[in-house]
Amino acid sequence: MGASQAAEKTGMEQAAHNRYFNDFATALRYWRDKRGYSQLRLSAESHISQRHISFLESGRSQPSRELILKLGTALDIPLRQRNVMLLAAGFAPAYQERKLSDPELAAVKQALDFMLAQQAPYPALVVDRLWNLVMSNGPAAMMIRWLLDMPDSQPIPREGVNVLQLMLDPQAIRKHLVNWQDVSADLLHWIQREAMSDGPGSEATRLLEQLLALPGIKAASQTPNLDTRVLPFLAMTLRKDGVELNLFTSIATMGTPHDVTVHELRIESFFPADAATAAWFKSRG
């Protein structure tokens, strides 16, 4: 593909993204359908008349800022997408989006530091909605360096590291991930949800396309493993240099109704699934 074709494609993707939810009525219909709500149920949940909801979805009525926020709460729409709906209706965003280094988020950063420290000697990561690495504790950095054959003294970059790409790339962690087919389907779920929310041409959609283009990922994600017990957490087995680590992970969020950045952060904590794995991490501590 030449430079002019690539630029044209990028422009088309951006134009598609700009058209996505370019009016409030389309956005409201999308999120009501996504949640499986009828107009009657949304009326009951939001205490807005079904007639008025019908008029909003047909474009016959224009919403107020307060009504959009009320519907966003009733439909449990992500804060980022509530801002999109507000913009589509001609209003300014209601929810701030700031960097974690912002002085106003110092208390949040302190709480995250505390949670990461408490997880030691086992790994823990903080990622954003696209699974870009935001923070990590010492054991997580140690595990990443070990899996990627990095020097012990080399720091893990704070920017430009996507955890999903690290896990699923056959040249990175995946070559040590014994059950990568099972893990890939679970990991893709997170980014698929973001891509559905953001629409065509979005950063989430492009990341999903990149992940599905990795060898074997698309096929693995489309083949359910009916032999695996349904577990409430993600189990994984890593094997390298004669060491086998059996882990499971849990993911927590720091939900807040006011800030997009904090609302989208996720804390992934790794736990040993057997005594040998626990002993390995303690010995590396």
BAMAR-138213 format. One line per 4 residues: number of its first residue (from 1); their letters; for each residue z, y, x of N, C-alpha, C. Coordinates in Angstrom, 3 decimals. Example, Ala and Ser with C-alpha at 12.3 -4.5 7.8 and 13.67 -1.06 7.14 Angstrom:
BEGIN
1 = AS = 7.800:-5.690:13.190:7.800:-4.500:12.300:7.800:-3.300:13.200 ~ 7.080:-2.250:12.850:7.140:-1.060:13.670:7.870:0.030:12.900;
% end
This chain:
BEGIN
1 = MGAS = 0.000:-1.195:0.851:0.000:0.000:0.000:0.000:1.241:0.883 ~ -0.970:2.149:0.655:-1.051:3.361:1.445:0.016:4.358:1.065 ~ 0.108:5.431:1.885:1.134:6.443:1.650:0.935:7.128:0.315 ~ -0.326:7.408:-0.037:-0.599:8.097:-1.304:-0.251:7.214:-2.488;
5 = QAAE = -0.538:5.881:-2.360:-0.194:4.956:-3.448:1.308:4.823:-3.597 ~ 2.007:4.766:-2.444:3.473:4.664:-2.497:4.081:5.898:-3.142 ~ 3.559:7.072:-2.780:4.070:8.315:-3.364:3.794:8.361:-4.860 ~ 2.608:7.860:-5.243:2.267:7.841:-6.676:3.192:6.909:-7.439;
9 = KTGM = 3.483:5.726:-6.829:4.388:4.776:-7.479:5.774:5.369:-7.638 ~ 6.264:6.020:-6.562:7.592:6.643:-6.638:7.626:7.709:-7.722 ~ 6.560:8.480:-7.804:6.499:9.514:-8.830:6.494:8.941:-10.225 ~ 5.777:7.823:-10.396:5.745:7.173:-11.709:7.103:6.622:-12.076;
13 = EQAA = 7.803:6.020:-11.082:9.136:5.485:-11.350:10.100:6.606:-11.740 ~ 10.010:7.735:-11.026:10.893:8.845:-11.333:10.585:9.407:-12.719 ~ 9.289:9.483:-13.039:8.907:9.979:-14.359:9.423:9.057:-15.450 ~ 9.334:7.730:-15.193:9.860:6.773:-16.172:11.352:6.953:-16.353;
17 = HNRY = 12.055:7.177:-15.241:13.500:7.363:-15.320:13.831:8.643:-16.080 ~ 13.025:9.684:-15.859:13.269:10.946:-16.546:13.037:10.809:-18.047 ~ 12.132:9.910:-18.441:11.849:9.732:-19.867:12.884:8.835:-20.533 ~ 13.609:8.092:-19.753:14.573:7.149:-20.310:15.720:7.920:-20.942;
21 = FNDF = 15.888:7.747:-22.234:16.904:8.485:-22.972:16.673:9.996:-22.875 ~ 15.418:10.420:-23.021:15.181:11.863:-22.962:15.529:12.546:-24.271 ~ 16.024:11.758:-25.233:16.566:12.371:-26.439:17.782:11.557:-26.873 ~ 18.686:12.238:-27.553:19.953:11.621:-27.926:19.760:10.467:-28.893;
25 = ATAL = 18.820:10.593:-29.836:18.618:9.560:-30.851:18.281:8.214:-30.203 ~ 17.403:8.227:-29.199:17.032:6.989:-28.512:18.241:6.372:-27.813 ~ 19.023:7.209:-27.152:20.200:6.726:-26.443:21.205:6.101:-27.401 ~ 21.431:6.739:-28.529:22.400:6.217:-29.495:21.942:4.871:-30.052;
29 = RYWR = 20.669:4.763:-30.401:20.165:3.484:-30.919:20.303:2.389:-29.864 ~ 19.994:2.733:-28.604:20.080:1.746:-27.532:21.498:1.207:-27.400 ~ 22.483:2.097:-27.316:23.852:1.650:-27.082:24.446:0.961:-28.305 ~ 24.051:1.363:-29.489:24.538:0.661:-30.689:23.980:-0.756:-30.712;
33 = DKRG = 22.691:-0.927:-30.411:22.091:-2.265:-30.360:22.702:-3.098:-29.240 ~ 22.939:-2.459:-28.095:23.502:-3.184:-26.945:24.881:-3.733:-27.270 ~ 25.657:-2.983:-28.028:27.001:-3.442:-28.400:26.975:-4.374:-29.610 ~ 25.808:-4.541:-30.237:25.715:-5.426:-31.397:26.340:-4.840:-32.650;
37 = YSQL = 26.374:-3.516:-32.722:26.973:-2.848:-33.879:25.896:-2.505:-34.904 ~ 26.200:-2.725:-36.156:25.383:-2.161:-37.228:25.799:-0.703:-37.413 ~ 25.002:0.058:-38.120:25.398:1.433:-38.410:26.697:1.467:-39.210 ~ 26.874:0.479:-40.078:28.093:0.427:-40.884:29.318:0.185:-40.000;
41 = RLSA = 29.197:-0.743:-39.057:30.345:-1.009:-38.182:30.643:0.201:-37.307 ~ 29.596:0.847:-36.766:29.834:2.030:-35.946:30.484:3.125:-36.770 ~ 30.109:3.215:-38.031:30.729:4.196:-38.921:32.227:3.931:-39.056 ~ 32.578:2.649:-39.209:33.989:2.291:-39.365:34.768:2.531:-38.071;
45 = ESHI = 34.143:2.235:-36.916:34.820:2.388:-35.629:35.000:3.855:-35.242 ~ 34.022:4.687:-35.602:34.032:6.082:-35.153:34.524:7.057:-36.211 ~ 34.666:6.569:-37.458:35.051:7.422:-38.586:34.020:8.544:-38.811 ~ 32.759:8.178:-38.583:31.633:9.061:-38.885:30.807:8.361:-39.955;
49 = SQRH = 30.357:9.086:-40.966:29.686:8.448:-42.087:28.414:7.727:-41.629 ~ 28.112:6.610:-42.294:26.911:5.863:-41.959:25.667:6.722:-42.175 ~ 25.680:7.557:-43.182:24.543:8.440:-43.446:24.308:9.388:-42.267 ~ 25.397:9.926:-41.742:25.257:10.864:-40.618:24.743:10.138:-39.374;
53 = ISFL = 25.236:8.907:-39.132:24.751:8.121:-37.997:23.256:7.842:-38.148 ~ 22.837:7.519:-39.363:21.417:7.284:-39.613:20.595:8.531:-39.320 ~ 21.092:9.676:-39.718:20.392:10.936:-39.464:20.334:11.241:-37.962 ~ 21.403:10.913:-37.244:21.425:11.128:-35.795:20.386:10.253:-35.103;
57 = ESGR = 20.278:8.998:-35.543:19.355:8.071:-34.896:17.902:8.371:-35.245 ~ 17.674:9.007:-36.358:16.301:9.377:-36.737:15.913:10.754:-36.219 ~ 16.895:11.492:-35.677:16.625:12.829:-35.182:16.696:13.902:-36.256 ~ 17.093:13.537:-37.442:17.182:14.525:-38.532:18.403:15.419:-38.379;
61 = SQPS = 19.432:14.907:-37.673:20.627:15.712:-37.407:20.854:15.786:-35.906 ~ 21.387:16.889:-35.448:21.709:17.075:-34.042:23.220:16.962:-33.852 ~ 23.664:16.245:-32.820:25.099:16.024:-32.645:25.782:17.216:-31.976 ~ 27.066:17.337:-32.215:27.883:18.277:-31.448:28.374:17.574:-30.191;
65 = RELI = 28.887:18.345:-29.266:29.419:17.761:-28.026:30.572:16.818:-28.340 ~ 31.447:17.227:-29.249:32.618:16.424:-29.592:32.194:15.114:-30.252 ~ 31.138:15.160:-31.062:30.688:13.948:-31.741:30.114:12.946:-30.730 ~ 29.399:13.438:-29.737:28.853:12.544:-28.698:29.980:11.840:-27.960;
69 = LKLG = 31.011:12.582:-27.616:32.140:11.982:-26.907:32.866:10.967:-27.792 ~ 32.931:11.254:-29.070:33.574:10.339:-30.003:32.791:9.032:-30.118 ~ 31.471:9.141:-30.205:30.630:7.950:-30.269:30.672:7.181:-28.953 ~ 30.746:7.904:-27.844:30.832:7.257:-26.537:32.077:6.402:-26.422;
73 = TALD = 33.173:6.894:-26.982:34.420:6.124:-26.970:34.320:4.915:-27.886 ~ 33.774:5.106:-29.085:33.662:4.013:-30.053:32.771:2.890:-29.531 ~ 31.716:3.235:-28.782:30.777:2.233:-28.265:31.125:1.779:-26.849 ~ 32.219:2.327:-26.300:32.650:1.977:-24.939:31.507:2.148:-23.946;
77 = IPLR = 30.867:3.302:-23.986:29.746:3.606:-23.099:30.301:4.062:-21.758 ~ 29.740:3.581:-20.640:30.211:4.040:-19.322:30.158:5.555:-19.206 ~ 31.092:6.127:-18.448:31.176:7.588:-18.353:29.876:8.204:-17.848 ~ 29.237:7.544:-16.879:27.973:8.069:-16.354:26.940:8.204:-17.468;
81 = QRNV = 26.879:7.193:-18.352:25.890:7.216:-19.425:26.290:8.165:-20.560 ~ 27.585:8.432:-20.705:27.983:9.465:-21.676:27.478:10.829:-21.209 ~ 27.528:11.055:-19.889:26.953:12.296:-19.358:25.459:12.370:-19.637 ~ 24.763:11.233:-19.500:23.323:11.194:-19.780:23.051:11.567:-21.236;
85 = MLLA = 23.868:11.038:-22.140:23.689:11.350:-23.561:23.942:12.823:-23.839 ~ 24.947:13.375:-23.185:25.229:14.801:-23.353:24.056:15.646:-22.857 ~ 23.510:15.307:-21.709:22.371:16.041:-21.172:21.162:15.919:-22.090 ~ 20.948:14.716:-22.642:19.813:14.513:-23.546:19.924:15.373:-24.796;
89 = AGFA = 21.160:15.675:-25.190:21.380:16.500:-26.374:21.483:17.981:-26.037 ~ 21.355:18.328:-24.741:21.377:19.732:-24.338:22.729:20.267:-23.937 ~ 23.688:19.367:-23.686:25.029:19.797:-23.292:25.278:19.496:-21.817 ~ 26.232:20.190:-21.235:26.621:19.934:-19.854:27.431:18.634:-19.788;
93 = PAYQ = 27.399:17.929:-18.657:28.206:16.708:-18.506:29.690:16.989:-18.714 ~ 30.393:16.000:-19.249:31.827:16.157:-19.510:32.680:15.556:-18.407 ~ 32.089:14.640:-17.627:32.872:13.894:-16.656:32.387:14.220:-15.248 ~ 33.316:14.535:-14.368:32.990:14.895:-13.000:32.615:13.671:-12.179;
97 = ERKL = 31.783:13.900:-11.164:31.454:12.863:-10.203:31.660:13.443:-8.808 ~ 32.672:12.918:-8.110:33.047:13.480:-6.808:33.131:12.375:-5.763 ~ 33.098:12.762:-4.504:33.301:11.809:-3.431:34.787:11.471:-3.323 ~ 35.067:10.280:-2.855:36.461:9.855:-2.728:37.211:10.713:-1.718;
101 = SDPE = 36.477:11.387:-0.840:37.106:12.264:0.149:37.497:13.619:-0.434 ~ 37.145:13.874:-1.684:37.511:15.127:-2.335:39.034:15.269:-2.358 ~ 39.568:16.431:-1.971:41.037:16.609:-1.957:41.693:16.296:-3.294 ~ 40.987:16.524:-4.398:41.577:16.254:-5.708:41.755:14.758:-5.969;
105 = LAAV = 41.076:13.923:-5.181:41.204:12.475:-5.345:42.091:11.859:-4.264 ~ 42.866:12.699:-3.590:43.730:12.216:-2.511:44.714:11.160:-3.014 ~ 45.254:11.340:-4.209:46.210:10.371:-4.747:45.530:9.029:-5.020 ~ 44.292:9.090:-5.475:43.536:7.855:-5.711:43.288:7.138:-4.395;
109 = KQAL = 42.873:7.896:-3.383:42.624:7.309:-2.062:43.906:6.674:-1.510 ~ 45.033:7.337:-1.701:46.307:6.800:-1.222:46.647:5.495:-1.945 ~ 46.396:5.452:-3.243:46.672:4.232:-4.005:45.780:3.083:-3.545 ~ 44.508:3.374:-3.259:43.596:2.341:-2.779:44.024:1.828:-1.411;
113 = DFML = 44.409:2.742:-0.532:44.905:2.330:0.783:46.107:1.385:0.638 ~ 46.987:1.700:-0.279:48.177:0.877:-0.506:47.775:-0.516:-1.008 ~ 46.855:-0.579:-1.959:46.439:-1.870:-2.511:45.740:-2.726:-1.455 ~ 44.906:-2.103:-0.634:44.225:-2.852:0.412:45.226:-3.392:1.427;
117 = AQQA = 46.208:-2.582:1.777:47.220:-3.020:2.742:48.049:-4.172:2.190 ~ 48.357:-4.125:0.907:49.174:-5.173:0.290:48.444:-6.514:0.244 ~ 47.117:-6.492:0.274:46.351:-7.734:0.210:46.363:-8.497:1.530 ~ 46.638:-7.832:2.651:46.687:-8.490:3.961:47.736:-9.614:3.942;
121 = PYPA = 47.464:-10.737:4.598:46.406:-10.985:5.595:45.074:-11.438:5.018 ~ 44.881:-11.262:3.715:43.640:-11.702:3.107:42.737:-10.493:2.851 ~ 41.426:-10.704:2.781:40.482:-9.581:2.675:40.508:-8.891:1.321 ~ 40.150:-7.617:1.355:39.959:-6.833:0.135:38.973:-5.717:0.438;
125 = LVVD = 38.117:-5.438:-0.533:37.093:-4.403:-0.406:37.165:-3.461:-1.591 ~ 36.729:-2.230:-1.363:36.492:-1.295:-2.459:34.997:-0.974:-2.437 ~ 34.331:-1.164:-3.575:32.900:-0.891:-3.676:32.643:0.039:-4.853 ~ 31.468:0.677:-4.843:31.090:1.493:-5.983:30.307:0.645:-6.983;
129 = RLWN = 29.726:1.274:-7.981:29.078:0.515:-9.065:27.863:-0.272:-8.584 ~ 27.241:0.159:-7.468:26.104:-0.553:-6.904:26.518:-1.460:-5.758 ~ 27.800:-1.651:-5.597:28.371:-2.522:-4.577:28.114:-2.022:-3.165 ~ 28.035:-0.713:-3.021:28.045:-0.118:-1.690:29.491:-0.096:-1.202;
133 = LVMS = 29.696:-0.470:0.050:31.050:-0.545:0.589:31.652:0.844:0.725 ~ 32.833:1.019:0.153:33.541:2.303:0.206:34.736:2.212:1.155 ~ 35.510:1.142:1.035:36.687:0.935:1.870:36.869:-0.567:2.100 ~ 37.608:-0.916:3.143:37.951:-2.316:3.379:39.251:-2.368:4.166;
137 = NGPA = 39.982:-3.467:4.015:41.181:-3.616:4.836:40.829:-4.341:6.134 ~ 41.793:-4.476:7.033:41.545:-5.091:8.328:41.028:-6.519:8.230 ~ 41.636:-7.388:7.411:41.135:-8.760:7.287:39.695:-8.836:6.777 ~ 39.299:-7.928:5.881:37.914:-7.924:5.394:36.955:-7.554:6.510;
141 = AMMI = 37.327:-6.534:7.290:36.489:-6.137:8.423:36.389:-7.273:9.433 ~ 37.504:-7.951:9.680:37.508:-9.084:10.610:36.579:-10.183:10.112 ~ 36.648:-10.518:8.833:35.813:-11.584:8.263:34.331:-11.223:8.343 ~ 33.995:-9.975:8.037:32.594:-9.547:8.099:32.074:-9.630:9.526;
145 = RWLL = 32.872:-9.140:10.479:32.448:-9.208:11.890:32.251:-10.654:12.333 ~ 33.152:-11.533:11.926:33.059:-12.950:12.301:31.799:-13.580:11.724 ~ 31.514:-13.319:10.462:30.349:-13.921:9.808:29.037:-13.378:10.363 ~ 29.038:-12.117:10.789:27.809:-11.485:11.273:27.709:-11.479:12.798;
149 = DMPD = 28.634:-12.159:13.465:28.642:-12.235:14.930:28.684:-10.845:15.571 ~ 29.516:-9.982:15.008:29.692:-8.642:15.557:30.862:-8.650:16.535 ~ 30.844:-7.807:17.552:32.001:-7.700:18.462:33.258:-7.297:17.707 ~ 34.396:-7.805:18.163:35.663:-7.507:17.480:35.976:-6.015:17.456;
153 = SQPI = 35.475:-5.304:18.447:35.776:-3.872:18.537:34.811:-2.999:17.737 ~ 33.758:-3.601:17.200:32.756:-2.805:16.476:33.237:-2.487:15.071 ~ 33.301:-1.219:14.711:33.763:-0.865:13.362:32.720:-1.185:12.302 ~ 33.187:-1.441:11.095:32.286:-1.642:9.961:31.864:-0.264:9.459;
157 = PREG = 30.574:0.010:9.343:30.139:1.339:8.882:30.707:1.664:7.504 ~ 31.045:2.924:7.298:31.560:3.372:6.008:30.430:3.661:5.015 ~ 29.215:3.836:5.513:28.085:4.144:4.637:26.918:3.227:4.980 ~ 26.085:2.978:3.979:24.870:2.203:4.209:25.054:0.701:4.176;
161 = VNVL = 26.240:0.217:3.817:26.486:-1.222:3.733:26.584:-1.619:2.268 ~ 25.648:-2.458:1.816:25.689:-2.956:0.449:26.182:-4.396:0.468 ~ 27.291:-4.647:-0.197:27.937:-5.959:-0.139:27.059:-7.043:-0.757 ~ 26.337:-6.726:-1.839:25.469:-7.725:-2.460:24.351:-8.143:-1.516;
165 = QLML = 23.753:-7.176:-0.845:22.699:-7.507:0.102:23.238:-8.330:1.273 ~ 24.435:-7.988:1.760:25.047:-8.762:2.832:25.279:-10.213:2.412 ~ 25.746:-10.397:1.183:26.079:-11.732:0.709:24.841:-12.586:0.454 ~ 23.766:-11.970:-0.048:22.613:-12.738:-0.527:21.454:-12.808:0.464;
169 = DPQA = 21.479:-11.997:1.495:20.410:-12.017:2.493:20.541:-13.294:3.338 ~ 19.480:-14.111:3.409:19.581:-15.360:4.187:19.778:-15.140:5.676 ~ 19.545:-13.923:6.158:19.773:-13.609:7.565:21.157:-13.015:7.815 ~ 21.949:-12.857:6.760:23.281:-12.260:6.902:24.346:-13.297:6.522;
173 = IRKH = 25.181:-12.999:5.537:26.300:-13.886:5.211:25.836:-15.155:4.498 ~ 24.726:-15.068:3.774:24.297:-16.212:2.971:24.093:-17.489:3.783 ~ 23.714:-17.367:5.031:23.489:-18.571:5.844:24.791:-19.336:6.102 ~ 25.930:-18.686:5.861:27.224:-19.355:5.997:27.858:-19.656:4.626;
177 = LVNW = 27.179:-19.270:3.554:27.730:-19.426:2.206:27.217:-20.735:1.615 ~ 28.070:-21.737:1.567:27.663:-23.086:1.172:27.145:-23.110:-0.259 ~ 27.823:-22.469:-1.178:27.434:-22.489:-2.595:26.752:-21.190:-3.010 ~ 25.811:-20.721:-2.179:25.204:-19.416:-2.434:24.419:-19.379:-3.741;
181 = QDVS = 23.861:-20.510:-4.179:23.111:-20.497:-5.444:24.010:-20.132:-6.622 ~ 25.224:-20.702:-6.622:26.165:-20.398:-7.700:26.677:-18.970:-7.597 ~ 26.970:-18.551:-6.369:27.514:-17.205:-6.155:26.503:-16.132:-6.532 ~ 25.224:-16.375:-6.233:24.209:-15.347:-6.477:24.112:-14.976:-7.952;
185 = ADLL = 24.198:-15.960:-8.828:24.100:-15.674:-10.262:25.253:-14.787:-10.723 ~ 26.457:-15.057:-10.210:27.613:-14.247:-10.590:27.501:-12.830:-10.039 ~ 27.059:-12.712:-8.784:26.962:-11.389:-8.183:25.875:-10.544:-8.849 ~ 24.752:-11.175:-9.193:23.657:-10.420:-9.814:24.043:-9.865:-11.182;
189 = HWIQ = 24.980:-10.532:-11.830:25.419:-10.061:-13.151:25.855:-8.609:-13.106 ~ 26.567:-8.233:-12.039:27.103:-6.873:-11.958:25.987:-5.841:-11.876 ~ 24.997:-6.102:-11.038:23.941:-5.110:-10.855:22.955:-5.140:-12.015 ~ 22.795:-6.297:-12.665:21.933:-6.358:-13.848:22.491:-5.471:-14.958;
193 = REAM = 23.799:-5.463:-15.094:24.420:-4.624:-16.113:24.173:-3.149:-15.832 ~ 24.264:-2.746:-14.556:24.010:-1.356:-14.200:22.539:-1.002:-14.421 ~ 21.643:-1.927:-14.094:20.219:-1.676:-14.268:19.867:-1.511:-15.746 ~ 20.493:-2.300:-16.609:20.245:-2.172:-18.043:20.726:-0.825:-18.563;
197 = SDGP = 21.827:-0.341:-18.015:22.360:0.950:-18.453:21.510:2.112:-17.964 ~ 21.034:2.011:-16.703:20.342:3.139:-16.084:18.869:3.223:-16.451 ~ 18.247:2.069:-16.740:16.863:2.093:-17.156:15.863:2.015:-16.016 ~ 14.553:2.031:-16.360:13.507:1.863:-15.359:13.493:2.973:-14.325;
201 = GSEA = 13.153:2.601:-13.084:13.042:3.594:-12.027:14.357:4.036:-11.432 ~ 15.462:3.522:-11.923:16.774:3.958:-11.437:17.120:3.267:-10.128 ~ 18.138:3.784:-9.459:18.599:3.192:-8.209:19.096:1.772:-8.433 ~ 19.765:1.549:-9.562:20.274:0.208:-9.869:19.121:-0.770:-10.078;
205 = TRLL = 18.069:-0.340:-10.767:16.915:-1.199:-11.007:16.210:-1.536:-9.703 ~ 16.075:-0.561:-8.824:15.422:-0.815:-7.539:16.246:-1.788:-6.695 ~ 17.568:-1.650:-6.724:18.416:-2.577:-5.982:18.276:-3.987:-6.543 ~ 18.252:-4.117:-7.862:18.086:-5.430:-8.485:16.763:-6.061:-8.056;
209 = EQLL = 15.702:-5.276:-8.027:14.396:-5.788:-7.607:14.438:-6.253:-6.151 ~ 15.132:-5.511:-5.300:15.249:-5.894:-3.896:16.006:-7.213:-3.744 ~ 17.068:-7.370:-4.527:17.865:-8.594:-4.440:17.072:-9.795:-4.959 ~ 16.357:-9.614:-6.058:15.571:-10.715:-6.616:14.398:-11.099:-5.724;
213 = ALPG = 13.981:-10.178:-4.854:12.878:-10.463:-3.931:13.324:-11.281:-2.723 ~ 14.642:-11.413:-2.519:15.133:-12.224:-1.406:14.808:-13.700:-1.663 ~ 14.481:-14.462:-0.639:14.089:-15.863:-0.819:15.112:-16.673:-1.607 ~ 14.634:-17.316:-2.673:15.460:-18.237:-3.449:16.367:-17.610:-4.483;
217 = IKAA = 16.550:-16.298:-4.452:17.540:-15.675:-5.337:17.091:-15.704:-6.798 ~ 15.840:-15.360:-7.058:15.377:-15.316:-8.441:15.470:-16.685:-9.094 ~ 15.046:-17.723:-8.376:15.109:-19.079:-8.921:16.543:-19.513:-9.159 ~ 17.429:-19.205:-8.205:18.834:-19.603:-8.344:19.492:-18.906:-9.517;
221 = SQTP = 19.122:-17.634:-9.748:19.747:-16.871:-10.834:19.296:-17.344:-12.205 ~ 18.165:-18.050:-12.271:17.626:-18.498:-13.557:17.958:-19.944:-13.870 ~ 18.673:-20.605:-12.969:19.007:-22.016:-13.169:20.511:-22.165:-13.336 ~ 20.985:-22.372:-14.567:22.428:-22.523:-14.760:22.942:-23.822:-14.159;
225 = NLDT = 24.117:-23.746:-13.542:24.753:-24.924:-12.968:25.720:-25.500:-14.002 ~ 25.262:-26.543:-14.703:26.056:-27.112:-15.791:27.134:-28.055:-15.277 ~ 27.089:-28.361:-13.964:28.096:-29.266:-13.399:29.343:-28.526:-12.937 ~ 29.251:-27.217:-12.847:30.383:-26.433:-12.352:31.302:-26.050:-13.509;
229 = RVLP = 32.595:-26.253:-13.318:33.557:-25.846:-14.334:33.546:-24.331:-14.494 ~ 33.711:-23.896:-15.734:33.750:-22.461:-15.992:35.094:-21.917:-15.529 ~ 35.067:-21.061:-14.521:36.289:-20.529:-13.937:36.382:-19.033:-14.220 ~ 37.594:-18.518:-14.320:37.755:-17.084:-14.584:37.644:-16.226:-13.332;
233 = FLAM = 37.134:-16.807:-12.236:36.994:-16.057:-10.993:35.812:-16.646:-10.231 ~ 35.394:-15.939:-9.176:34.269:-16.381:-8.369:34.779:-17.204:-7.185 ~ 34.374:-18.461:-7.122:34.764:-19.344:-6.018:33.632:-19.392:-5.007 ~ 33.984:-19.403:-3.724:32.963:-19.490:-2.688:33.498:-20.271:-1.497;
237 = TLRK = 32.564:-20.919:-0.805:32.899:-21.679:0.398:32.050:-21.155:1.549 ~ 32.708:-20.720:2.604:32.048:-20.227:3.812:32.253:-21.240:4.928 ~ 31.190:-21.517:5.691:31.290:-22.496:6.770:30.596:-21.947:8.009 ~ 31.343:-21.852:9.120:30.790:-21.320:10.362:31.613:-21.832:11.540;
241 = DGVE = 30.917:-22.235:12.588:31.562:-22.658:13.839:32.643:-23.713:13.603 ~ 32.372:-24.657:12.687:33.325:-25.720:12.429:34.490:-25.322:11.541 ~ 34.500:-24.075:11.080:35.559:-23.588:10.189:35.034:-23.533:8.762 ~ 35.780:-24.062:7.824:35.412:-23.971:6.411:36.493:-23.193:5.663;
245 = LNLF = 36.068:-22.123:5.020:36.983:-21.285:4.243:36.659:-21.422:2.767 ~ 37.645:-21.812:1.993:37.499:-21.909:0.544:38.256:-20.756:-0.091 ~ 37.525:-19.904:-0.767:38.094:-18.664:-1.306:37.753:-18.509:-2.775 ~ 38.555:-17.713:-3.452:38.153:-17.207:-4.764:38.456:-15.716:-4.788;
249 = TSIA = 37.737:-15.000:-5.603:37.884:-13.553:-5.634:38.230:-13.068:-7.034 ~ 38.899:-11.946:-7.073:39.151:-11.264:-8.339:38.687:-9.817:-8.183 ~ 38.260:-9.220:-9.271:37.747:-7.861:-9.246:38.532:-7.011:-10.234 ~ 39.060:-5.906:-9.739:39.830:-4.979:-10.570:39.143:-3.619:-10.554;
253 = TMGT = 39.323:-2.870:-11.612:38.766:-1.523:-11.693:39.889:-0.520:-11.858 ~ 39.594:0.718:-11.478:40.552:1.809:-11.670:40.021:2.702:-12.777 ~ 40.164:2.224:-13.989:39.627:2.959:-15.122:40.338:4.278:-15.342 ~ 39.549:5.313:-15.567:40.098:6.621:-15.916:39.109:7.293:-16.850;
257 = PHDV = 39.569:7.968:-17.865:38.634:8.579:-18.814:38.106:9.930:-18.369 ~ 38.330:10.318:-17.117:37.987:11.687:-16.726:37.020:11.791:-15.557 ~ 36.962:10.798:-14.666:36.179:10.946:-13.444:35.227:9.765:-13.280 ~ 33.929:10.063:-13.128:32.915:9.021:-13.006:33.143:8.184:-11.754;
261 = TVHE = 33.410:8.839:-10.628:33.558:8.138:-9.353:34.670:7.098:-9.413 ~ 35.837:7.508:-9.873:36.985:6.593:-9.916:36.755:5.493:-10.946 ~ 36.160:5.859:-12.066:35.893:4.889:-13.131:34.993:3.757:-12.648 ~ 34.114:4.049:-11.678:33.130:3.065:-11.229:33.579:2.273:-10.001;
265 = LRIE = 34.717:2.613:-9.417:35.193:1.868:-8.252:35.677:0.480:-8.656 ~ 35.452:-0.486:-7.766:35.912:-1.847:-8.003:36.622:-2.341:-6.752 ~ 37.739:-3.001:-6.952:38.492:-3.585:-5.846:38.302:-5.091:-5.901 ~ 37.641:-5.655:-4.887:37.450:-7.104:-4.823:38.444:-7.680:-3.833;
269 = SFFP = 39.298:-8.556:-4.313:40.327:-9.184:-3.480:39.997:-10.657:-3.285 ~ 40.120:-11.125:-2.051:39.836:-12.522:-1.711:41.154:-13.263:-1.524 ~ 41.216:-14.476:-2.071:42.421:-15.297:-1.965:42.053:-16.680:-1.440 ~ 42.938:-17.289:-0.643:42.666:-18.643:-0.155:42.812:-19.659:-1.279;
273 = ADAA = 41.873:-20.620:-1.313:41.931:-21.669:-2.328:42.587:-22.941:-1.797 ~ 42.950:-22.937:-0.510:43.663:-24.100:0.039:44.524:-23.642:1.224 ~ 45.380:-24.533:1.670:46.333:-24.190:2.731:45.634:-23.920:4.061 ~ 44.555:-24.640:4.335:43.854:-24.448:5.608:43.234:-23.055:5.694;
277 = TAAW = 42.681:-22.591:4.583:42.097:-21.245:4.560:43.179:-20.196:4.740 ~ 44.299:-20.387:4.058:45.410:-19.442:4.215:45.892:-19.393:5.658 ~ 46.007:-20.544:6.281:46.478:-20.607:7.662:45.493:-19.922:8.613 ~ 44.191:-20.056:8.348:43.182:-19.435:9.219:43.317:-17.921:9.196;
281 = FKSR = 43.454:-17.344:8.013:43.584:-15.891:7.919:44.886:-15.403:8.557 ~ 45.963:-16.152:8.354:47.235:-15.752:8.955:47.170:-15.812:10.471 ~ 46.435:-16.788:10.997:46.330:-16.890:12.452:45.466:-15.782:13.028 ~ 44.534:-15.246:12.234:43.669:-14.170:12.704:44.286:-12.810:12.473;
285 = G = 45.398:-12.784:11.785:46.008:-11.507:11.431:46.520:-10.730:12.612;
% end
